[in-house]
Amino acid sequence: MTSDGALCVFFDDLRGPDGEPTPLIVRKRDGGFGYAATDLAALRQRVVELHADRLLYVVDARQALHFRMVFDTARRAGWLPSTVAAVHVAFGTVLGPDGRPFKTRAGDTVRLVDLLTEAVDRAREVVAAKNPGLTGSALDERAQQVGIGAVKYADLATNRTRDYVYDPQRMLSLVGNTGVYLQYAHARVRSILARADGVDATVDVTAALEPAERALILDLDGFADTLAEVVAGHEPHRLCGYLYRLAQTFTAFYEHCPVLRATGPQRANRLALCHLTGDTLRTGLHLLGIPTPTHL
């Protein structure tokens, strides 16, 4: 309906602090269009022309009311049928050390390219200290993989609706729940397998299991269920948590169950567990958009 010269959509259950209805303004009184119009047009195209059956809007949690009104309007207009799901996948705010939304010293919004550049520069120092023999373009490539991977992981490892503090030193730590720790865990598994190249890894299901082996098997078995939970709730932090626990369980396994020094079926079974752990870490990190170098 037209209200004060603007084309608006009103909702029975949405009112402002003054008790007046809160409208979605589709066209302004001066004839201009804002986010409501473009979001509605894009939604209609995705459903009608692109035949989407599920729409996920990954946008700041502060836009929850806006998207509720957009989705309701689209359904009332017949552009969003009941067979198509539209979900606002809200996320929290990145905070600075002072607990406020992350800004530059001048008070401006931090550009993503600057944030990533800082992470890569810091990662170069971490990688160089860990692997002094890595230089030149190889060091630059590894710094890119580790630095950008660390930022991605830090963003995804927190429940998406919560705010979190941007802390590059913690993000690039080799210990704790970080992307670097998982990349290092994957590289360590690949190193073990490289030293065992050509050794038989045929599983013997009759061999007795050590407690650490059993624990690793149980954790590996939970991968599929974790992925189902991630998809159902749009919660990538669950995958991050799973991968971190798996890396910890593998560390305990490796400490208590020698792999290359074992013999016979025991060595083959442990190598098979290393293969599966490495593949699971690689697949999980790949789903998070994080590379898995074989060496750090």
Secondary structure, DSSP 8 states (H G I E B T S, - for coil): -EETTEEEE--TT-B-TTS-B--EEEE-TTS---HHHHHHHHHHHHHHTS--SEEEEEEEGGGHHHHHHHHHHHHHHTSS-TTSEEEEEEE--EE-TTSSB-B-TTS-B--HHHHHHHHHHHHHHHHHHH-TT--HHHHHHHHHHHHHHHHHHHHHHS-TTS-EE--HHHHT-SSSSSHHHHHHHHHHHHHHHHHTTT------TTS---HHHHHHHHHHHTHHHHHHHHHHHT-THHHHHHHHHHHHHHHHHHHHS-STT--HHHHHHHHHHHHHHHHHHHHHHHHTT----S--
